[in-house]
Amino acid sequence: MSKDVDFVKTHVVSGKPAKLLAVRIGNSPNSELLELFGRYLDEIVAAFAAADYIELHRTLLVIHSTQAD
């Protein structure tokens, strides 16, 4: 999990880390981050079964399908 765009670049180019959750909510209090994880945790876990890279935004998840079928 990262808020740093460098992790995204490394993941796309080299596949490392193998799974990446990019947090795209800007500066926010821990309470907001915890609330978002509580709201989306089941969807995040399920999405990682089919994807390697997921973005968490305040109002949605973006799931990038990077695994070959």
N, C-alpha and C positions, 0 to 999 in steps of 0.2 A: 504494500500500500504506500502510495506516495502522492505528494502534491507537487513534486519536482518534475518539470517537463523533460529533463535529461533521462530519467528512467524510461519514459515513453520512447524516446529516440533509441536508446540502447535495446529496449525490448523489440521494437520494430526491426532493427538492423540485425541483431544477433540472437533474438529469442530468449534473452536473459534480462531479467528473471523470467522463468517459465510462465508464470501467471502474474498479472499486474492489475491492481485496482488503483486507478488514478482518481484522486479526490479533487473535484473542480468546483469548490464552493468559496474560494477566496478566503480572506481572513474572517474567521467566525469563532465564537466561543465554543469551548468543549461541549457545553450542553447541547448546542445545535448539532454538532457532529455526532454525538451520542444518539440524539433523537433520529437523525437521518439513518444511522446504522440500524437502529431499532426498527425503523420503518421498512428498510430495504434488505435486511439481512437474509431472509429466506430467498429473495430473488437473486441476490448476489451469489449465494451458495449454488443455487440451481444454474445460474448463468455460467459459472466456472466449469460446469460439466460439459459445456459445448463451446466455450470461448476462452481465450488466453488473456484478453485485455478488455477491461470494463472501466467505464468512467462513471463516477457518482457525481451527479449535479444536485442542486437543491430540490428540483422537482421531477427528476427522472434519472434512469440509468441508461447509458448508451453501451450496448454490447457489440463488440467488434468480433466477428466470427473469423478467427485466424487459424483454426485447426482444419486440417484437410479432412474431407469426408471419406 
